[in-house]
């Protein structure tokens, strides 16, 4: 069953087409990774779904019901976490969640029970009486997800929920998100593709306001299964890496380059052709490396291949 269906969604800001006829389907119970370059239309889409912005045209269906003109229907079914959530720093998480429960008109006993459930679920039970102002970013994000779950939403919208977190905070928030599919449908926008690959079962990629592909994560990896290349340079080439990265990005057979430690990871159009280009460039510029090998593609490789974000 479709939890969310979007048809022909358009939104313009001045002369900029933020959304240009977006069509998208999110199945019930899925954790949907919504990917795209900066400015592709991810946040605009989530804000329209949340009822915080109005589309110029198009239709939105929740569970088969057209809610494009029904703001109250959106609020009763949705939970929403913006990219930069704001809290009352002087409140404790228990006080804050109780306040949110009152906004949703939950009665006293039901509200207190729900607050206890969410404090437990978010891992904030032991910090329930501390001031939010002293929380880490990861703790605040978990609290943000907890408040978005207050009204038992069937659809949860998360806008870049881990983008500003350190590795420990990201791990905590991602673990919380992983456990949500049994409660609701999750739509999570992110530019950290490894995180989407970890927690999402379905992926949609938006570019220039249009959805360019959507599929189950594994189907996407299988369909675009052009292998990638990995180059291990070793300590001796450290000084040459920034300059070589720039040259590698300009090779016709390479669609994207990322660097981790002493390794280059390259998304390519054709493995054999890219290998020849790389070897020739290394020979021309006296670059030595320890290993050049073919590796399986990641979601990031596919993203760069489809959007050309590195070229």
Buried (B, 14 or more C-beta within 10 A) or exposed (E): EEBBBBBEBBBBEEEEBBBBBBEBBBBBBBBBBBBBBEEBBBBBBBBBBBBBBEBEEBBBBBBEEEBBEBEEBBBBBBBBBBBEBEBEEEBBBBBBBBBBBEEBEBEEEEBBEBBBBBBEBBBBEEBBEBBBEEBEBBBBBBBBBBBBBBBEBBBBBBBBBBBBBEEEBBBBBBEBBEEBBEBBBBBBBBBBBEBBBBBBBBBBBBBBBBBEBBBBBEEBBEEBEBBBBBBBBEEEBEEBBEEBBEBBBEBEBBBBBBBEEBBBBBBBEEBEBBBEBBEEBBEEEEBEBEEBEEEEBBBBBBBBBBBEBBE
